[in-house]
Amino acid sequence: MLSLGKREQARASHEREIRSLSAEIESLKNPQSLSPSPRLDELRDENTKLKYRLNILKRGLQEESTTHCGKSMMNINLRLQEIFGEAIRASCPELDNPPLSVAPNQQAKFGDYQCNSAMAMAQVRLPTKGMKINPREIAEKIIQNLPDNELIQKAEIAGPGFINIHLKRTIVSKLLSNLLINGVQPPPLASRKKVVVDFSSPNIAKEMHVGHLRSTIIGESMSRLFEFLGYDVVRLNHVGDWGTQFGMLIAHLQDKFPDYRTSSPPIGDLQAFYKESKKRFDEEEDFKKRAYQCVVRLQSKEPDFIKGWNLICDVSRREFQKVYDCLDIQIVERGESFYQDMMTKVVKEFEEKGLVELDEGRKIVFAPGQSIPLTVVKSDGGYTYDTSDLAALHHRLFTEKADIIIYVTDSGQATHFQVVFAAAQMIGWYNPQVTRVEHAGFGVVLGEDKKKFKTRSGDTVRLMDLLEEGLKRSMDKLKEKERDKVLTPEELTKAQRSVAFGCIKYADLSHNRINDYVFSFDKMLDDRGNTAAYLLYAFTRIRSIARLANIDEATLRKAAETSEVLLDHEKEWKLGKCILRFPEILQKILDDLLLHTLCDYLYELATTFTEFYDSCYCVEKDRQTGEVVKINMWRMLLCEATAAIMAKCFDILGINPVGRM
């Protein structure tokens, strides 16, 4: 096998020869251009030989792109766009940027994919030509100019100018075999970019509540997606660990636990501790003055005050970690305090470039196209969230050297980030055409009364209470189905955690993050419809098919290497195509960061599998004895491919399926 470098050289050599042969064929079309002129039959003979050689070379390159793409899955939609893009450019060379539209066909009877470019091109060409152009004529030209390729069996025009695309079954079968042999591998990356995802971000001394649920779940899933696709991902927890509130907390700590410097204080309930200090701050003038003094001494980094601050932060971290352990969250804490020493430099840079204005003692920055300014220095000389976020962005761009930075917070902060990003572009920190900096906002969690999700007493729901309630309800559901009678205690606990936390995550991720969503344990634990409960049960059933037929992993692997995946039945064909759409789905999410698309695909895959399994026997048994009499191995391979893709979807969503449920 050729090494990557030699393979690229060989490919380049083939492409050069193709260009040379194409030019020679063009010259042979015009005998007058040749000197001296040979006989016409010799010309035709030479032309035929050249065309034959050209087709051999092209076929070789196509085969190479199919078989030597390594272990990666092919993005069929993207490949079709390349093919049709070439045909469209050849059909309408006068168009600078012709519209390109390829999508899966909504009606299988008309084909597998559809290209709608001819319709859009007719609209674009209309004003330039000054006459009406029939989209069907453009579609015919596109089909005539389709290059030889490995994917398309046939392309035909329908209606006013739609092009229906039928895929070759042999290539779909090969791609499925490739998936089974190599596992679920992402399409190759042009370059390994660095991604920073800022999510979760609770406040120290306050408990995580349901409002932190969405940021934590969505941010973790986005991080997993980027990691699977091969990016270098840094997950950052921008915790609120600095500010005036620490003055009152340290003052209260000094009063309640005066020996805190030598003996770790037993703060059991930090939320109650915070409320006590806040009450004193609001009601006791002397305490308030002392709290302000504590802030100044903390900011001056006096050891005793740093010690008190660290103690309070550590109590919070332990509470946060309980939530992160339940939800299987990996994250690096880098709170506001981390950026304190950087803020002075950031403000100075804006001042030196003449971008700071004075407003009643404040220092403010107006960014182009933004009506609201950033306050970078308060009238008392202190810094703000604006300064902190600018310093954080600067560090991520210049120290982390991130190519992509995603902020996962509620949509209420959209305007704030819009102004921060505009200011960073104004000062020249990054070019949005090169570096992607984006706010991925989300809606609020609602109760079943469609109001903000709160406890009966009107308090914010503690996240840990919510997770514990989920565990209780999932165990009730498993016992209701009498799973406690067939599972070992260890298996039952694993199933309980898988269902509880999987359902909470999936209920969030399956909704468009931009919208609010209603939190309902009853709906999310329902094992019918588009829920994690249904999908986890479906996955366990698929995995059990091979086990019940006594087919081990080694047998399946050998079959994948030696057997063709037949796709003769319409349900086999439908399932095979659905499996291979996985890379297209990931590409769409990469573009818009909307994870509900992956949930929709996962549900579609599970229901498509059910249709296949109901119509196509995988294992045939004797009706009297129940003994296995025949195993249709190509169908077992389709089961295995479905399970492999489902497992990867669960992994990206942060859901842990179990072997038995």
VEXRO-661223 format. One record per residue (C-alpha): residue in three letters; z, x, y. Coordinates in steps of 0.1 Angstrom, whole numbers, padded with zeros to 4 digits, always signed. Last residue first. Layout:
N
ALAZXY...
END
This chain:
661
MET+0308-0320-0032ARG+0298-0289-0052GLY+0280-0258-0040VAL+0292-0261-0004PRO+0274-0263+0029ASN+0287-0244+0059ILE+0274-0257+0092GLY+0269-0233+0121LEU+0236-0250+0132ILE+0217-0218+0125ASP+0233-0216+0091PHE+0226-0253+0083CYS+0189-0248+0092LYS+0188-0217+0069ALA+0203-0237+0040MET+0178-0265+0046ILE+0149-0240+0045ALA+0162-0225+0012ALA+0169-0259-0003THR+0133-0271+0004ALA+0119-0239-0011GLU+0140-0243-0043CYS+0130-0280-0047LEU+0093-0269-0042LEU+0099-0243-0069MET+0113-0269-0092ARG+0080-0288-0086TRP+0060-0258-0097MET+0082-0255-0128ASN+0075-0290-0142ILE+0102-0289-0168LYS+0097-0308-0200VAL+0118-0322-0229VAL+0153-0320-0213GLU+0177-0339-0236GLY+0190-0373-0224THR+0191-0385-0260GLN+0174-0419-0258ARG+0154-0415-0226ASP+0142-0380-0235LYS+0142-0361-0202GLU+0116-0349-0178VAL+0126-0325-0150CYS+0107-0323-0118TYR+0092-0358-0120CYS+0073-0366-0088SER+0076-0400-0070ASP+0113-0403-0063TYR+0117-0365-0058PHE+0088-0364-0033GLU+0101-0393-0012THR+0136-0377-0013PHE+0121-0344-0002THR+0105-0361+0028THR+0139-0376+0037ALA+0156-0342+0036LEU+0128-0325+0055GLU+0128-0352+0082TYR+0166-0349+0085LEU+0163-0311+0090TYR+0134-0316+0115ASP+0155-0340+0136CYS+0184-0316+0134LEU+0162-0287+0145THR+0148-0307+0174HIS+0184-0316+0184LEU+0187-0279+0193LEU+0171-0282+0227LEU+0168-0246+0240ASP+0133-0254+0256ASP+0112-0224+0246LEU+0132-0210+0217ILE+0137-0246+0205LYS+0099-0250+0203GLN+0095-0216+0185LEU+0122-0226+0159ILE+0103-0259+0151GLU+0070-0240+0147PRO+0087-0215+0123PHE+0100-0245+0101ARG+0066-0262+0098LEU+0061-0246+0064ILE+0086-0269+0047CYS+0069-0300+0061LYS+0035-0288+0048GLY+0049-0284+0013LEU+0067-0317+0014LYS+0035-0337+0024TRP+0014-0318-0002GLU+0039-0325-0030LYS+0041-0362-0019GLU+0003-0365-0020HIS+0002-0351-0056ASP-0021-0321-0060LEU+0002-0295-0044LEU+0006-0269-0072VAL+0029-0240-0064GLU+0011-0212-0085SER+0033-0195-0110THR+0039-0157-0115GLU+0061-0145-0087ALA+0078-0179-0079ALA+0083-0184-0117LYS+0101-0150-0119ARG+0123-0160-0091LEU+0131-0194-0106THR+0140-0177-0139ALA+0162-0152-0122GLU+0181-0179-0102ASP+0190-0199-0134ILE+0174-0229-0148ASN+0198-0249-0170ALA+0182-0283-0161LEU+0214-0294-0145ARG+0216-0262-0125ALA+0180-0266-0113ILE+0186-0301-0100SER+0221-0292-0086ARG+0208-0274-0055ILE+0189-0306-0045ARG+0220-0328-0050THR+0242-0304-0029PHE+0215-0304-0001ALA+0214-0342-0001TYR+0252-0345+0001LEU+0253-0320+0030LEU+0225-0339+0047TYR+0242-0373+0044ALA+0275-0360+0057ALA+0258-0341+0085THR+0244-0373+0098ASN+0208-0387+0103GLY+0212-0418+0082ARG+0236-0427+0055ASP+0267-0406+0045ASP+0287-0420+0074LEU+0312-0394+0085MET+0295-0390+0120LYS+0294-0427+0126ASP+0330-0434+0117PHE+0343-0403+0135SER+0327-0416+0167PHE+0321-0394+0198VAL+0295-0411+0221TYR+0270-0388+0237ASP+0260-0378+0273ASN+0225-0366+0276ILE+0212-0330+0284ARG+0223-0318+0249ASN+0197-0341+0232HIS+0219-0354+0204SER+0218-0339+0169LEU+0238-0309+0181ASP+0269-0330+0190ALA+0271-0351+0158TYR+0261-0320+0138LYS+0291-0300+0150ILE+0317-0328+0143CYS+0300-0336+0110GLY+0300-0299+0099PHE+0336-0295+0109ALA+0349-0323+0088VAL+0323-0322+0059SER+0326-0284+0053ARG+0363-0284+0058GLN+0369-0312+0032ALA+0343-0298+0008LYS+0361-0264+0008THR+0395-0282+0003LEU+0380-0302-0026GLU+0365-0271-0042GLU+0399-0254-0041PRO+0417-0284-0055THR+0391-0286-0084LEU+0365-0313-0080VAL+0359-0342-0103LYS+0389-0365-0096ASP+0393-0355-0060ARG+0356-0367-0055GLU+0368-0403-0060LYS+0343-0415-0033GLU+0373-0429-0013LYS+0390-0395-0020LEU+0361-0377-0002LYS+0362-0401+0027ASP+0400-0398+0031MET+0396-0360+0030SER+0370-0362+0058ARG+0393-0384+0079LYS+0422-0360+0077LEU+0401-0329+0084GLY+0385-0347+0114GLU+0419-0356+0128GLU+0429-0320+0126LEU+0397-0311+0145LEU+0405-0336+0173ASP+0441-0325+0176MET+0429-0289+0180LEU+0405-0300+0207ARG+0432-0316+0228VAL+0419-0350+0241THR+0423-0353+0279ASP+0451-0377+0287GLY+0446-0414+0294SER+0475-0426+0272ARG+0451-0439+0246THR+0436-0404+0245LYS+0404-0396+0264PHE+0366-0394+0259LYS+0350-0403+0292LYS+0338-0439+0291LYS+0313-0455+0267ASP+0341-0476+0251GLU+0334-0455+0219GLY+0346-0425+0238LEU+0322-0403+0257VAL+0315-0366+0255VAL+0298-0353+0287GLY+0262-0341+0292PHE+0249-0306+0287GLY+0234-0277+0308ALA+0215-0247+0295HIS+0214-0226+0327GLU+0187-0200+0325VAL+0180-0164+0333ARG+0148-0151+0316THR+0137-0117+0328VAL+0101-0107+0334GLN+0085-0137+0352PRO+0120-0145+0366ASN+0120-0111+0384TYR+0155-0096+0386TRP+0181-0081+0409GLY+0158-0082+0439ILE+0182-0096+0465MET+0164-0129+0466GLN+0163-0131+0428ALA+0201-0128+0426ALA+0205-0153+0454ALA+0182-0178+0436PHE+0201-0173+0403VAL+0235-0180+0421VAL+0220-0211+0439GLN+0207-0226+0406PHE+0239-0217+0389HIS+0260-0238+0414THR+0235-0267+0413ALA+0237-0269+0374GLN+0275-0268+0373GLY+0278-0306+0367SER+0254-0302+0338ASP+0282-0288+0316THR+0281-0251+0306VAL+0260-0229+0284TYR+0247-0200+0305ILE+0218-0182+0289ILE+0207-0146+0298ILE+0175-0131+0284ASP+0163-0096+0289ALA+0198-0082+0291LYS+0203-0046+0304GLU+0241-0048+0295THR+0248-0026+0325PHE+0221-0037+0349LEU+0214-0074+0341ARG+0246-0084+0325HIS+0267-0065+0351HIS+0248-0081+0380LEU+0252-0116+0364ALA+0290-0111+0361ALA+0292-0098+0397LEU+0273-0128+0409ASP+0295-0152+0388SER+0327-0136+0402THR+0315-0138+0438ASP+0306-0175+0434TYR+0338-0182+0416THR+0355-0169+0448TYR+0369-0137+0463GLY+0398-0133+0487GLY+0397-0121+0523ASP+0417-0150+0537SER+0385-0166+0552LYS+0370-0165+0516VAL+0344-0139+0506VAL+0312-0146+0486THR+0308-0182+0496LEU+0274-0192+0483PRO+0254-0214+0505ILE+0242-0250+0498SER+0207-0261+0510GLN+0188-0238+0485GLY+0151-0231+0490PRO+0157-0194+0497ALA+0193-0183+0491PHE+0220-0186+0519VAL+0249-0162+0515ILE+0284-0168+0530LYS+0312-0146+0543ARG+0341-0169+0555GLY+0359-0165+0588GLU+0345-0197+0603ASP+0310-0189+0589LEU+0298-0153+0589GLU+0264-0146+0574VAL+0255-0122+0546LEU+0220-0113+0536GLY+0216-0082+0558LYS+0206-0059+0529GLU+0238-0038+0535GLU+0259-0070+0534PHE+0245-0082+0501GLU+0251-0048+0486LYS+0287-0047+0500VAL+0294-0081+0484VAL+0283-0068+0450LYS+0303-0036+0454THR+0335-0055+0463MET+0330-0078+0433MET+0328-0050+0407ASP+0365-0043+0405GLN+0373-0080+0396TYR+0345-0083+0370PHE+0367-0080+0339SER+0393-0103+0354GLU+0368-0132+0352GLY+0369-0131+0315ARG+0350-0110+0289GLU+0361-0123+0255VAL+0336-0115+0227ILE+0326-0144+0205GLN+0322-0153+0168ILE+0328-0190+0161ASP+0335-0204+0126LEU+0345-0238+0139CYS+0380-0238+0124ASP+0385-0201+0132TYR+0373-0206+0168VAL+0398-0235+0173LYS+0427-0214+0160GLN+0414-0185+0181PHE+0419-0204+0213GLU+0456-0209+0205ARG+0461-0172+0198ARG+0441-0163+0230SER+0464-0186+0251VAL+0496-0168+0240ASP+0478-0134+0246CYS+0468-0144+0282ILE+0504-0153+0291LEU+0517-0120+0277ASN+0489-0101+0295TRP+0498-0116+0328GLY+0535-0107+0324LYS+0526-0071+0315ILE+0502-0069+0345PHE+0531-0081+0367ASP+0554-0055+0353PRO+0527-0027+0357GLU+0518-0034+0393LYS+0480-0041+0393SER+0476-0047+0431GLN+0460-0080+0421LEU+0492-0088+0402ARG+0514-0078+0432VAL+0493-0101+0455VAL+0495-0130+0430CYS+0532-0125+0426GLN+0537-0127+0463TYR+0519-0161+0463ALA+0542-0173+0435ARG+0572-0162+0455LYS+0562-0183+0484LYS+0556-0213+0461PHE+0590-0208+0444ASP+0607-0208+0479GLU+0588-0241+0488GLU+0598-0259+0456GLU+0579-0292+0449ASP+0542-0283+0443PHE+0549-0249+0428ARG+0578-0262+0408LYS+0556-0289+0392LYS+0528-0264+0386SER+0553-0241+0368GLU+0565-0269+0345LYS+0529-0281+0338TYR+0519-0245+0328PHE+0548-0242+0304ALA+0540-0276+0289GLN+0504-0264+0283LEU+0517-0231+0269ASP+0537-0248+0242GLY+0556-0223+0220ILE+0564-0197+0246PRO+0588-0175+0227PRO+0590-0146+0252SER+0582-0111+0239SER+0612-0089+0245THR+0612-0058+0267ARG+0593-0069+0298TYR+0600-0106+0291ASP+0637-0100+0297PRO+0639-0126+0326PHE+0624-0154+0303LYS+0627-0186+0323ASP+0629-0172+0358GLN+0604-0143+0354LEU+0580-0165+0334HIS+0581-0191+0362ALA+0571-0164+0387ILE+0544-0152+0363LEU+0529-0187+0359MET+0531-0194+0397GLY+0512-0162+0405PHE+0488-0167+0376GLN+0475-0199+0393THR+0461-0178+0422GLY+0433-0164+0401TRP+0423-0146+0370ASP+0419-0154+0333GLY+0393-0182+0334VAL+0375-0172+0302HIS+0338-0160+0304ASN+0335-0159+0265LEU+0304-0138+0259ARG+0281-0137+0228VAL+0259-0106+0229VAL+0227-0111+0208ASP+0201-0084+0199TYR+0171-0106+0189GLY+0157-0109+0154LEU+0148-0145+0151PHE+0179-0151+0131GLU+0200-0137+0159PHE+0184-0159+0186LEU+0191-0190+0165ARG+0227-0179+0157SER+0233-0174+0194MET+0219-0209+0202SER+0242-0224+0176GLU+0273-0206+0190GLY+0264-0218+0225ILE+0259-0254+0214ILE+0292-0256+0195THR+0313-0239+0221SER+0298-0255+0251ARG+0300-0290+0235LEU+0337-0286+0224HIS+0350-0273+0257GLY+0352-0308+0272VAL+0371-0319+0241HIS+0401-0298+0252MET+0410-0262+0249GLU+0446-0257+0260LYS+0454-0244+0294ALA+0473-0212+0301ILE+0440-0192+0302ASN+0409-0214+0310PRO+0382-0221+0285SER+0348-0203+0285SER+0330-0218+0256PHE+0296-0201+0263ASP+0277-0172+0280VAL+0248-0161+0257VAL+0235-0127+0265VAL+0201-0118+0248LYS+0186-0084+0243LYS+0150-0082+0233ARG+0136-0068+0201SER+0098-0065+0208ALA+0067-0083+0195LEU+0090-0102+0171PRO+0077-0109+0136PRO+0080-0146+0123PRO+0114-0153+0108GLN+0122-0147+0071VAL+0133-0175+0047GLY+0133-0157+0014ASN+0108-0131+0002ILE+0096-0145-0031LEU+0101-0182-0024LEU+0087-0179+0012ASN+0056-0160-0001SER+0051-0186-0028LEU+0052-0213-0001LEU+0026-0193+0020LYS+0004-0190-0011SER+0005-0227-0018VAL-0003-0235+0019ILE-0032-0210+0016THR-0046-0227-0015ARG-0043-0262-0001LYS-0067-0253+0027LEU-0056-0272+0059HIS-0074-0302+0073ILE-0078-0304+0111ASN-0087-0335+0130ILE-0105-0329+0163PHE-0100-0356+0188GLY-0130-0364+0209PRO-0134-0401+0217GLY-0124-0413+0182ALA-0124-0387+0155ILE-0142-0353+0151GLU-0139-0333+0120ALA-0124-0299+0110LYS-0125-0287+0074GLN-0106-0264+0050ILE-0089-0245+0079LEU-0064-0218+0072GLU-0080-0184+0063ASN-0104-0182+0092ASP-0141-0178+0100PRO-0144-0184+0137LEU-0147-0220+0151ASN-0177-0220+0174GLN-0194-0250+0159ILE-0161-0269+0159ILE-0156-0262+0196LYS-0192-0273+0204GLU-0187-0306+0185ALA-0154-0312+0204ILE-0172-0306+0238GLU-0199-0331+0228ARG-0172-0355+0217PRO-0155-0351+0251ASN-0186-0366+0268ILE-0192-0350+0302LYS-0195-0370+0334MET-0212-0352+0362GLY-0203-0330+0391LYS-0202-0299+0369THR-0170-0284+0385PRO-0154-0318+0391LEU-0159-0330+0355ARG-0151-0297+0337VAL-0113-0302+0339GLN-0113-0338+0327ALA-0137-0330+0299MET-0115-0301+0290ALA-0084-0324+0286MET-0102-0346+0260ALA-0117-0315+0242SER-0083-0299+0239ASN-0069-0326+0216CYS-0066-0304+0184GLN-0050-0322+0155TYR-0031-0310+0125ASP-0028-0322+0088GLY-0056-0347+0086PHE-0066-0382+0094LYS-0048-0398+0064ALA-0016-0378+0074GLN-0011-0398+0105GLN+0010-0381+0132ASN-0012-0350+0130PRO+0008-0318+0137ALA+0000-0304+0171VAL-0027-0282+0188SER-0034-0284+0225LEU-0052-0257+0245PRO-0064-0263+0280PRO-0090-0238+0293ASN-0078-0210+0316ASP-0108-0195+0333LEU-0134-0221+0322GLU-0170-0207+0324PRO-0168-0194+0288CYS-0168-0230+0276SER-0176-0231+0239ALA-0167-0194+0232ARG-0134-0198+0250ILE-0127-0230+0231ALA-0135-0214+0197GLU-0112-0184+0204GLY-0084-0207+0215PHE-0090-0228+0184ILE-0083-0199+0161GLU-0053-0186+0181GLN-0039-0221+0184LEU-0043-0226+0147ARG-0022-0194+0142LEU+0005-0207+0165ASN+0006-0241+0146ILE+0008-0223+0113ASN+0037-0201+0123MET+0036-0178+0093MET+0068-0169+0075SER+0077-0132+0076LYS+0080-0110+0045GLY+0052-0087+0055CYS+0023-0101+0075HIS+0003-0082+0050THR-0008-0111+0028THR-0021-0136+0054SER-0031-0111+0082GLU-0047-0089+0055GLU-0066-0118+0040GLN-0080-0126+0075LEU-0089-0090+0081GLY-0107-0088+0047ARG-0125-0120+0053LYS-0138-0107+0086LEU-0150-0074+0070ILE-0167-0093+0041ASN-0183-0117+0066LEU-0197-0089+0087ARG-0211-0071+0056TYR-0229-0104+0047LYS-0241-0109+0083LEU-0255-0073+0083LYS-0273-0078+0050THR-0288-0111+0062ASN-0300-0096+0094GLU-0316-0067+0076ASP-0334-0092+0053ARG-0345-0113+0083LEU-0358-0083+0101GLU-0376-0071+0070ASP-0392-0105+0067LEU-0403-0103+0104ARG-0420-0069+0100PRO-0406-0041+0121SER-0410-0038+0158PRO-0410-0002+0172SER-0390-0007+0193LEU-0366-0036+0191SER-0360-0059+0221GLN-0391-0080+0212PRO-0374-0089+0178ASN-0347-0109+0196LYS-0322-0122+0169LEU-0320-0087+0156SER-0302-0077+0189GLU-0275-0103+0183ILE-0270-0090+0147GLU-0266-0055+0160ALA-0240-0067+0185SER-0220-0085+0158LEU-0222-0054+0136SER-0207-0032+0163ARG-0179-0057+0171ILE-0171-0060+0134GLU-0171-0023+0130ARG-0146-0019+0159GLU-0124-0046+0142HIS-0125-0028+0109SER-0114+0005+0126ALA-0086-0013+0144ARG-0074-0028+0111ALA-0075+0006+0094GLN-0055+0021+0123GLU-0030-0007+0121ARG-0027-0003+0083LYS-0022+0035+0088GLY+0007+0029+0112LEU+0023+0001+0090SER+0020+0022+0058LEU-0009+0013+0035MET+0000+0000+0000
END
